[in-house]
Amino acid sequence: MTTNPISCEPCRQKKCKCDRLLPICTQCTSTSTQNKCVYPESGKRLHNASRAQTCRDRGSAVLGSGADEAGRERVC
């Protein structure tokens, strides 16, 4: 059997242990969510891209220069 280096979406959302078996992990098989057992293309890139978008969204909602009282740049 083949495994994926990243947990499937349902296991990531539930924060449960995924054995990452392909095409369907054991958790999804036992919980009858076989049709939702999908794996992201790549882990860090997707996480970093969504985090960057969140930072941009937060930044557009925050008023001011983006620096704290000490003059340091805020980082999400």
Secondary structure, DSSP 8 states (H G I E B T S, - for coil): --B-SS--HHHHHHT-----BSSS-HHHHHTT-GGG----S-HHHHHHHHHHHHHHHHHHHS-S-SB-TTS-B---
